Amino acid sequence: MTKNTLSPPPNGTTTPASLIKPFEVVDRGTGLMCTLDSLTDETTAHARTGHVSHTYPTLTNEGVASPSVAPAVTSALMQDALQVLQHLTMNTINQEELVSLWYDGSGMCANGGVIARSAWQTVYDVIVPLAMRSESLQDLSTLAQSIFTSTSMSQQWPAEDSPTALEEAYKLNGASWAAVGMHCFINGMALSQSRASTQASQTAVKDYDVVRRESFDACLKCINFCERFGHMNELTLCLLLRVSMLVTWCYGDDTYLAWRLTGDVSSMIFALGYHEAQVPSASVPPYLVDYRGNLVAMAYEVDKQLATFTGRPPRLPRRYLTVGLSFNAMQAVQVTGFPSSDDRNVALRYRYGAAVNEIREDALDLCFGGKSSELVAQVEQLMVRASFVWASLPGDIKYTPAVWQQVKPMYAIGILELRINLLYSEFLLGKLVMHHSAKYRDGLVQTSQSVLSLVVSAFNQTTIQELPKHRIDLEWWTVLYAMPCASILVLELFRSIEQPNHPAMCNRSAVIRDLSVLVSCCDWLVEPNNSNYALCKQAQSVFSKSLDRIINHSAPVPVMPAAQTSLATPDPSTTDAANGAGNMLTDDPEWLAWLDTIDLDLDPWLDQPGSGPTLAANSTIFP
């Protein structure tokens, strides 16, 4: 392939660098990318670069360029567009009530901010009424064509991010398919929650699962339209990021589609150049720079969570992000553009959350990097870093139990998740080294109790009125965090019964209480049509049976070894056989199958504990 280089002047002399226009032609050694200045006419551009007019988006050194010639709206594209518009008119529940749930106060940032909220409002006020009034397919086709026309043009953002200014900008430019997709996403998420989670009328919804998946399919079609027409911007990225969450409700947390869409999020971030440090300009006002940073921070967190729970390497590595997600940058971050202090705090939670997820990324590197002779030292260093990150977080986003009385429940849950996230990174590190020493196993037990206790506290603190808004968060915490940690604690209680001379390294009564709450939550938290229903039912059966065995067995009393001069025999009443316990660690096939499900090794609990100091004594367990 011929490189896009400047041809030398006819006389053989070189052109002085000062005479070359900025960004005139840039060659990075690939022979693919060039960026022309805005004053260069198309004919000259073709003569210089050999490129012809294209009807597809192209990568440039600045981001993604729209097609130089608007693509034709083919019959296949129009057919998909008509299906999306028909979905809006036939399967929309009470959107205003739903938006009040998703965008009330501190929920604004977590769900796309005022930019997404204004996009929904524009579609709700303009597109949906037009679609409802359409009396024929021809009317819908005309509406769809107008949306394609708007999508083929670049989004012009206002100088300020007030809802009024943004809605006026959307209406001036015309609603794009990205805005329509955001409307479909919100509709899909309403259907992803329990029918009891909203008082909105669902009489128009004939089949809960079918319509929810139709919403997801409509979102994918809208994203495809945007990519086809080069409408790639902040709203499109926000939509793609949100849809990567919706898919887990349609097909399950372990669906390949979730993995693929999260990879698409990373690809779009790098394609648009949002991974690089952003500088405000006339076309990119400060609030938009900040919004991009928040989107990258949210995507960085989702990427690490999905990598953790799918057992796959992350696709948005920190080393390529210069947008300011490092911990040092976080200490000076300024987050603006949010209508309330709670919104700003949630934005800070995501930006500082990037520092917490740096620990997760390094933990995953150790998990996926294979065995190393330096593994123990690396784990201990990373635990010290985790303690430093937690200690350095601002007080208003550092979790304490008092936060439930100080802020709205949605905000409290957000900062609680920050703490659980960091503790679970320590849980992963403890699993890596639990075979090396009893102190690491003991530290893993203590971390597990902390995580389970925090998850249960969220159930205890969330009122019946607030519960529907946070059902999604609580379900994911239960499945992704509480169940693995609860399994460790059950192992420890079983071990303490099998080895009565070595008491459990956890608070036995507190663990039993929290496990009881977890069993109860598994019973009502998810419905039969939910993707995690089967897993929760399996966990409920396993933990319920384990609790019965633990409670029915009396609390272990250490057996003092007889003196060497004594000929006394052990008291038969203290033996496992007398108590009917059997070997709790290994004699239940259902329990062993569960350990395989969560990829947990039983061997460290079969060994006798050592006498070395626990991990807590090394100050690497958070108080």
C-alpha positions in Angstrom: 0.0 0.0 0.0 1.3 3.4 -1.0 1.9 5.7 2.0 0.2 9.1 2.1 3.3 11.2 1.9 3.7 14.6 0.4 5.2 14.5 -3.1 8.5 16.4 -3.3 8.6 19.7 -5.3 9.5 19.4 -9.0 12.9 20.9 -8.5 13.8 18.3 -6.0 14.0 20.7 -3.1 12.2 19.9 0.1 9.4 22.0 1.4 10.2 23.9 4.6 8.2 22.6 7.6 6.9 26.1 8.2 5.1 26.1 4.9 3.2 22.8 5.6 -0.3 23.4 6.9 -1.0 21.9 10.3 -2.7 18.5 10.0 -2.4 18.8 6.2 -1.3 15.2 5.8 -0.2 13.0 8.6 1.6 9.7 8.1 2.0 7.5 11.1 3.6 4.7 9.2 0.3 2.8 8.5 -0.5 4.3 5.1 -4.1 4.5 6.1 -4.8 7.7 8.0 -4.7 11.3 6.9 -6.4 14.4 8.1 -6.9 17.5 5.9 -7.6 21.0 7.1 -11.1 22.3 6.7 -10.2 24.7 3.9 -9.0 22.1 1.6 -11.6 21.4 -1.1 -12.5 17.8 -1.9 -11.0 17.7 -5.4 -7.6 18.9 -4.1 -7.8 16.4 -1.2 -8.4 13.5 -3.7 -5.4 14.7 -5.8 -3.1 14.9 -2.8 -4.1 11.7 -1.1 -5.5 9.5 -3.8 -8.6 9.0 -1.6 -12.0 9.0 -3.2 -15.3 10.1 -1.7 -16.5 7.5 0.8 -19.9 6.6 2.2 -18.6 5.2 5.4 -17.1 6.7 8.6 -13.3 6.8 8.7 -10.7 6.9 11.4 -8.7 10.1 11.5 -6.0 11.4 13.8 -8.7 13.4 15.6 -11.4 10.8 16.0 -14.0 9.5 13.6 -15.0 11.4 10.4 -18.5 11.2 9.0 -18.9 10.0 5.4 -18.1 12.6 2.8 -21.2 11.4 1.0 -24.3 10.6 3.0 -25.1 6.9 2.7 -28.2 5.9 0.9 -31.1 4.8 3.1 -31.6 1.3 1.7 -34.8 -0.7 2.0 -33.2 -2.9 4.7 -32.2 0.2 6.7 -35.7 1.7 6.3 -37.3 -1.6 7.3 -35.3 -1.6 10.6 -36.1 2.0 11.2 -39.8 1.3 10.8 -39.6 -1.5 13.3 -37.9 0.8 15.9 -40.6 3.5 15.5 -43.4 0.9 15.7 -41.8 -0.4 18.9 -42.0 3.1 20.3 -45.7 3.4 19.6 -46.8 0.0 20.6 -44.7 -0.9 23.7 -44.1 2.2 25.7 -45.0 2.3 29.4 -45.4 5.4 31.5 -42.1 7.0 30.6 -42.4 10.1 32.8 -42.7 8.0 36.0 -39.8 5.8 34.8 -37.5 8.9 34.2 -38.3 10.1 37.6 -36.9 6.8 38.9 -33.8 6.8 36.8 -33.0 10.6 36.7 -34.2 11.8 40.1 -31.3 13.6 41.9 -28.2 11.4 42.3 -29.3 9.0 39.6 -28.6 11.5 36.9 -24.9 10.9 36.5 -25.2 7.1 36.8 -27.6 6.9 33.9 -26.0 9.3 31.4 -26.5 12.7 32.9 -28.4 15.6 31.6 -27.3 14.9 28.0 -29.1 11.6 28.1 -32.0 13.0 30.0 -32.5 15.8 27.4 -32.2 13.4 24.5 -35.0 11.3 26.0 -37.2 14.4 26.6 -36.7 15.4 23.0 -37.8 12.0 21.7 -40.7 11.9 24.1 -41.9 15.4 23.1 -41.3 15.3 19.4 -40.7 11.8 17.9 -43.2 9.7 19.9 -46.2 12.0 19.2 -45.3 12.1 15.5 -45.1 8.4 15.4 -48.4 8.0 17.2 -50.1 10.3 14.7 -48.7 8.5 11.7 -51.6 6.9 9.9 -49.6 4.9 7.4 -46.3 3.3 6.8 -45.6 6.2 4.4 -45.9 8.6 7.3 -43.6 6.6 9.4 -41.1 6.3 6.5 -41.1 10.1 6.2 -40.4 10.4 9.9 -37.7 7.8 9.7 -36.0 9.6 6.8 -36.0 12.9 8.8 -34.2 11.1 11.6 -31.7 9.6 9.2 -31.1 13.1 7.9 -30.4 14.4 11.4 -28.2 11.5 12.1 -26.1 12.2 9.1 -25.1 15.6 10.5 -22.7 16.3 13.3 -24.2 17.0 16.7 -23.9 20.7 17.7 -23.6 21.0 21.4 -24.6 24.3 23.2 -22.1 26.3 25.2 -23.8 25.4 28.5 -25.4 22.1 29.6 -28.7 23.3 31.1 -31.6 21.0 30.2 -33.3 23.8 28.3 -30.2 24.5 26.1 -29.6 20.9 25.4 -33.2 20.2 24.4 -33.2 23.2 22.2 -30.0 21.9 20.5 -31.5 18.5 20.0 -34.7 20.0 18.4 -32.6 22.4 16.3 -30.5 19.6 14.9 -33.3 17.2 14.9 -33.4 14.1 17.0 -30.9 11.5 16.0 -31.1 7.7 16.2 -28.9 7.9 19.3 -31.6 9.9 21.1 -34.2 7.4 19.9 -32.0 4.6 21.2 -31.8 6.2 24.6 -35.6 6.3 24.7 -35.7 2.6 23.8 -33.0 1.8 26.5 -35.1 3.4 29.3 -38.1 1.5 28.1 -36.1 -1.7 28.2 -34.8 -1.1 31.7 -38.3 -0.5 33.0 -39.2 -3.9 31.7 -36.0 -5.3 33.3 -37.3 -4.5 36.7 -40.0 -6.3 38.6 -43.6 -5.4 37.8 -43.8 -4.3 41.4 -40.9 -1.8 41.0 -43.1 0.8 39.4 -46.8 1.8 39.5 -46.7 2.5 35.7 -49.4 0.9 33.7 -48.2 -2.1 31.7 -51.5 -3.0 30.1 -49.9 -2.4 26.7 -47.2 -4.9 27.4 -48.3 -8.3 26.2 -45.2 -10.3 26.9 -42.7 -9.1 29.5 -39.6 -10.9 28.1 -40.4 -10.5 24.4 -41.0 -6.8 24.6 -37.9 -6.3 26.8 -35.8 -8.0 24.2 -37.5 -6.0 21.5 -36.3 -2.8 23.3 -32.8 -4.2 23.3 -33.0 -5.0 19.6 -34.2 -1.5 18.9 -31.2 -0.1 20.7 -28.9 -2.2 18.6 -30.5 -1.0 15.4 -30.2 2.7 16.6 -26.5 2.1 17.3 -26.0 0.5 13.9 -27.7 3.6 12.2 -25.3 5.9 14.1 -22.2 3.9 13.1 -23.4 3.7 9.5 -23.9 7.4 9.2 -20.9 8.4 11.3 -23.0 9.9 14.1 -20.4 9.0 16.7 -20.4 11.3 19.8 -20.9 11.4 23.5 -24.5 10.4 23.4 -23.8 7.4 21.1 -21.1 6.2 23.5 -23.4 6.7 26.4 -26.1 4.7 24.7 -23.7 1.8 23.9 -22.5 1.8 27.5 -26.0 1.6 28.8 -27.1 -1.1 26.3 -24.2 -3.3 27.5 -26.0 -3.3 30.9 -29.5 -3.9 29.4 -28.3 -7.0 27.6 -27.5 -8.7 30.9 -31.2 -8.4 31.9 -32.3 -9.8 28.6 -30.0 -12.8 28.3 -28.1 -13.1 31.5 -24.9 -11.8 33.1 -22.9 -14.5 31.4 -24.2 -13.8 27.9 -21.6 -13.4 25.2 -23.4 -10.3 24.0 -22.5 -8.4 27.2 -18.9 -9.3 26.7 -19.0 -8.3 23.0 -20.8 -5.0 23.6 -18.4 -4.0 26.4 -15.6 -4.5 23.9 -17.5 -2.3 21.5 -17.5 0.4 24.2 -13.7 0.2 24.4 -13.4 0.4 20.6 -15.6 3.5 20.4 -13.7 5.2 23.2 -10.4 4.7 21.4 -11.8 5.5 18.0 -13.2 8.8 19.2 -10.0 9.7 21.0 -11.8 10.0 24.4 -9.0 8.0 26.0 -6.7 11.0 25.5 -6.5 14.1 27.7 -9.3 16.5 26.6 -8.8 20.2 26.3 -11.8 22.6 26.3 -12.3 24.6 23.0 -14.9 26.5 21.2 -16.5 23.3 19.9 -15.9 21.3 23.0 -17.1 23.3 26.1 -15.8 22.4 29.6 -18.9 20.4 30.5 -18.5 18.2 27.5 -14.8 17.5 28.4 -16.0 16.5 31.9 -18.8 14.4 30.5 -16.4 12.4 28.3 -14.2 11.8 31.4 -17.2 10.5 33.3 -18.2 8.2 30.4 -14.6 6.8 30.3 -14.5 6.3 34.0 -17.9 4.4 34.0 -16.7 2.3 31.0 -13.4 1.5 32.9 -15.4 0.3 35.9 -17.8 -1.8 33.8 -14.9 -3.4 31.9 -13.2 -4.5 35.2 -16.4 -5.8 36.7 -17.2 -7.9 33.6 -13.6 -9.1 33.3 -13.8 -10.2 36.9 -17.0 -12.2 36.7 -16.4 -13.7 33.2 -12.8 -14.8 33.9 -11.5 -12.9 30.9 -8.8 -10.2 30.6 -10.1 -6.5 30.5 -10.2 -4.7 27.3 -9.8 -1.1 28.5 -6.3 -1.1 30.1 -5.2 1.9 32.2 -1.8 2.2 30.5 -3.5 3.6 27.3 -5.7 6.1 29.1 -4.3 9.6 29.4 -7.7 11.2 30.1 -6.8 11.6 33.8 -7.9 8.5 35.5 -4.8 8.0 37.5 -5.1 8.3 41.3 -2.9 11.4 41.4 -5.1 13.1 38.9 -8.2 12.1 40.9 -7.0 14.0 43.9 -7.3 17.3 41.9 -10.3 16.4 39.7 -13.0 19.1 39.3 -16.4 17.8 38.3 -18.9 20.4 37.2 -22.1 20.6 35.2 -24.5 18.8 37.5 -27.6 20.4 38.9 -27.2 19.3 42.5 -24.5 18.5 45.0 -25.7 14.8 45.0 -25.2 14.6 41.3 -21.7 16.1 41.5 -20.9 13.6 44.3 -22.0 10.7 42.1 -19.8 12.0 39.3 -16.9 12.1 41.8 -17.8 8.6 42.9 -17.2 7.4 39.3 -14.1 9.4 38.8 -12.5 8.3 42.1 -13.9 4.8 41.3 -11.3 4.7 38.5 -8.6 4.7 41.2 -10.3 1.9 43.0 -10.6 -0.1 39.7 -6.9 0.4 39.0 -6.4 -1.9 42.0 -8.8 -4.4 40.4 -7.0 -4.2 37.0 -3.7 -5.0 38.7 -5.3 -7.8 40.6 -6.7 -9.2 37.4 -3.2 -9.0 35.8 -1.9 -11.2 38.6 -4.9 -13.6 38.2 -4.4 -13.9 34.4 -0.6 -13.6 34.4 0.2 -17.2 35.5 2.3 -18.3 38.5 5.2 -16.1 39.5 7.9 -16.6 42.1 7.2 -13.1 43.2 3.4 -13.6 43.5 3.2 -13.3 47.3 5.3 -10.1 47.4 3.2 -8.6 44.5 0.0 -9.4 46.3 1.2 -7.8 49.5 2.3 -4.7 47.7 -1.0 -4.4 46.0 -2.9 -4.8 49.3 -0.8 -1.9 50.7 -1.7 0.2 47.7 -5.4 -0.7 48.2 -5.2 0.5 51.8 -3.6 3.7 50.7 -6.3 4.4 48.1 -9.1 3.8 50.6 -7.5 6.0 53.2 -6.9 8.8 50.6 -10.5 9.0 49.3 -12.4 12.2 50.2 -14.6 11.8 53.2 -17.9 12.5 51.3 -17.4 9.5 49.1 -15.9 7.2 51.7 -18.5 4.8 53.1 -19.5 4.8 56.8 -22.8 3.4 58.2 -23.8 7.0 59.0 -24.1 7.7 55.3 -27.6 6.3 55.2 -28.8 9.1 57.4 -26.9 11.8 55.6 -27.7 11.3 51.9 -30.2 9.8 49.6 -30.3 6.0 49.4 -29.2 6.0 45.8 -26.1 8.0 46.6 -25.4 5.8 49.7 -25.6 2.7 47.6 -23.1 4.3 45.1 -20.4 4.9 47.7 -21.1 1.6 49.4 -20.4 -0.1 46.1 -17.0 1.8 46.0 -16.0 0.1 49.2 -17.3 -3.3 48.3 -15.5 -3.1 45.0 -12.2 -2.4 46.7 -12.7 -5.1 49.3 -13.5 -7.6 46.6 -10.2 -6.8 44.8 -8.6 -7.8 48.1 -10.8 -11.0 48.1 -9.3 -11.9 44.7 -5.8 -11.3 45.9 -6.4 -13.4 49.0 -7.6 -16.3 46.8 -4.4 -16.1 44.8 -2.2 -16.7 47.9 -4.5 -18.7 50.2 -2.4 -21.8 49.5 0.8 -20.2 50.7 0.1 -19.7 54.3 -2.7 -19.9 56.9 -2.4 -16.2 57.5 -3.5 -15.5 53.9 -6.4 -17.9 54.3 -7.4 -16.2 57.5 -7.2 -12.8 55.9 -9.4 -14.0 53.1 -12.0 -15.2 55.6 -12.0 -11.8 57.3 -12.4 -10.0 54.0 -15.2 -12.3 53.1 -17.1 -11.4 56.3 -16.6 -7.7 55.6 -18.0 -8.0 52.1 -21.0 -10.1 53.1 -21.8 -7.8 56.0 -21.8 -4.8 53.8 -24.1 -6.3 51.2 -26.5 -7.4 53.9 -26.4 -3.9 55.4 -27.7 -2.5 52.2 -30.8 -4.8 52.5 -31.3 -3.7 56.1 -31.0 0.0 55.3 -33.1 0.1 52.1 -36.8 0.9 52.9 -39.7 -0.9 51.2 -40.4 2.3 49.3 -36.9 2.7 48.0 -36.2 -1.0 47.3 -37.7 -1.1 43.8 -35.2 1.6 42.7 -32.2 -0.4 43.8 -33.3 -4.0 43.1 -30.9 -4.2 40.2 -27.9 -3.2 42.3 -28.8 -5.5 45.2 -29.3 -8.5 42.9 -25.9 -8.0 41.3 -24.2 -7.5 44.6 -25.8 -10.7 45.9 -24.7 -12.8 42.9 -21.4 -11.2 42.1 -20.0 -10.4 45.6 -22.0 -12.0 48.4 -22.2 -15.5 47.1 -18.5 -16.1 46.6 -17.7 -14.5 50.0 -20.5 -16.5 51.8 -19.0 -19.7 50.4 -15.7 -18.9 52.0 -17.4 -18.3 55.3 -19.3 -21.5 55.1 -16.0 -23.3 54.5 -14.5 -21.7 57.5 -17.4 -22.6 59.8 -17.3 -26.2 58.5 -13.5 -26.3 59.2 -13.9 -25.0 62.7 -16.3 -27.9 63.4 -14.0 -30.4 61.9 -11.0 -28.9 63.7 -12.4 -27.8 67.1 -8.9 -26.9 68.4 -8.8 -24.1 65.9 -11.8 -21.7 66.2 -13.2 -20.0 63.1 -11.4 -16.8 62.1 -14.7 -14.9 61.9 -17.6 -13.9 64.1 -19.6 -17.1 64.0 -22.9 -15.6 65.2 -22.7 -12.6 62.8 -21.9 -14.9 59.9 -24.9 -17.1 60.7 -27.1 -14.1 60.9 -25.9 -12.7 57.6 -26.1 -16.0 55.8 -29.7 -16.3 57.0 -30.5 -12.9 55.5 -28.8 -14.0 52.2 -30.9 -17.1 52.0 -34.0 -15.1 52.5 -33.0 -12.6 49.9 -32.3 -15.3 47.3 -36.0 -16.3 47.8 -37.6 -13.0 46.8 -34.9 -10.9 45.1 -35.3 -12.4 41.6 -38.3 -13.6 39.7 -38.6 -16.8 37.6 -38.1 -14.9 34.4 -34.9 -13.3 35.6 -31.5 -14.4 34.2 -30.1 -15.0 37.7 -33.1 -17.0 39.0 -31.6 -20.4 38.6 -28.3 -19.4 40.3 -30.1 -17.8 43.2 -32.2 -20.9 43.7 -29.1 -23.0 43.7 -27.4 -20.8 46.2 -30.5 -20.7 48.4 -30.6 -24.5 48.5 -26.8 -24.8 49.2 -26.6 -22.1 51.9 -29.9 -23.2 53.6 -28.6 -26.8 53.9 -25.2 -25.6 55.1 -26.8 -23.4 57.8 -28.9 -26.3 59.0 -25.8 -28.4 59.4 -23.9 -25.6 61.2 -26.7 -24.6 63.5 -27.6 -28.2 64.4 -24.1 -28.8 65.4 -23.2 -27.2 68.7 -20.7 -24.4 68.7 -17.3 -26.0 68.8 -15.5 -26.2 72.1 -11.7 -26.5 71.8 -10.4 -29.8 73.0 -7.4 -29.3 75.2 -4.7 -31.9 74.5 -4.0 -34.3 77.3 -0.7 -33.9 79.2 2.1 -36.2 78.1 2.1 -37.9 81.5 -1.7 -38.6 81.3 -3.2 -41.8 80.0 -6.7 -40.2 79.6 -8.5 -40.9 76.4 -10.3 -38.2 74.4 -13.9 -37.5 75.5 -16.1 -39.4 72.9 -18.8 -36.7 73.1 -16.4 -34.2 71.4 -15.7 -36.3 68.3 -17.3 -35.6 65.0 -18.9 -39.0 64.8 -20.7 -38.5 68.1 -22.1 -35.1 66.9 -23.3 -36.6 63.6 -21.4 -34.1 61.6 -19.5 -36.4 59.3 -17.0 -34.6 57.2 -18.8 -31.3 56.5 -16.2 -30.1 54.0 -16.4 -33.0 51.7 -19.4 -35.3 52.2 -22.1 -33.2 50.4 -22.1 -33.6 46.6 -24.3 -30.5 46.2 -21.9 -28.4 48.2 -18.9 -29.7 46.1 -20.7 -28.9 42.9 -21.4 -25.4 44.2 -17.7 -24.9 44.9 -17.0 -25.9 41.3 -19.6 -23.4 40.1 -17.9 -20.5 41.8 -14.4 -21.8 41.1 -13.3 -22.2 44.7 -10.6 -24.6 45.9 -11.4 -26.7 48.9 -7.8 -27.7 49.7 -6.7 -24.8 52.0 -9.6 -25.7 54.4 -8.5 -29.3 54.6 -5.1 -28.3 56.1 -4.5 -27.6 59.8 -4.2 -23.9 60.4 -0.8 -22.5 61.2 0.1 -20.3 64.1 1.4 -17.4 62.1 -0.1 -13.9 62.4 -3.3 -13.2 60.4 -3.4 -10.8 57.6 -5.2 -8.3 59.7 -2.1 -7.9 61.8 -0.3 -6.7 58.8 -2.7 -3.7 58.4 -3.8 -4.8 55.0 -7.4 -5.5 56.0 -9.6 -2.4 56.0 -10.9 -1.6 59.5 
